[in-house]
Amino acid sequence: QVQLVESGGGLVQPGGSLRLSCVVSRSIVSFMTMAWYRQAPGKQREWVANIRGSAIRNYADSAKGRFTISRDNAKNTVFLQMNGLKPEDTAVYYCNGYMGTGRDYWGQGTQVTVSS
């Protein structure tokens, strides 16, 4: 059973930064992609960013220029560095690991609240 455990969420003021971490119970090299999603209250879960290998990174328009996804294969960990946070970034952030059809794994989520 694959487990993903997120951490690093919290309360931050607008303009502040947070770094989310996702520790995976198996080698993340075995995943086709690792990604971050988020779900705000009353809204559908939305994709934020993903990473394939070490060099291919993709971002949602809302994250471009402010968020950076990265990985540490030796520690089986994926990160999401979030700078310039806005109130609209408030959501539960989920880590996702995709290994192919029918093999899609999720963490339990970490709450990010951006408020003054």
Secondary structure, DSSP 8 states (H G I E B T S, - for coil): ---EEEE--EEE-TT--EEEEEEESS-GGG-SEEEEEEE-TTS--EEEEEEETTTEEEE-TTTTTTEEEEEEGGGTEEEEEE-S--GGG-EEEEEEEEEETTEEEE---EEEEE--
